[in-house]
């Protein structure tokens, strides 16, 4: 039961990441290095490596918003 809840949380957060990234206008190459991925890249890194991908998206989100607000 707890394992299913954890999987659901991971999936829902990955879906939120792709929707949010698209909404703020994220596109591939806006950040340098590995983290310069598009919305679907963020989705898959969050889905497959949640403990790394989700926190990094939250850390990089303000920078991505700033880049796309110009």
Secondary structure by P-SEA (a helix, b strand, c coil): caaaaaaaaaaaaaaaaaaaaaaaccccccccccccccaaaaaaaaaacccccaaaaaaaaaaaaaaacc
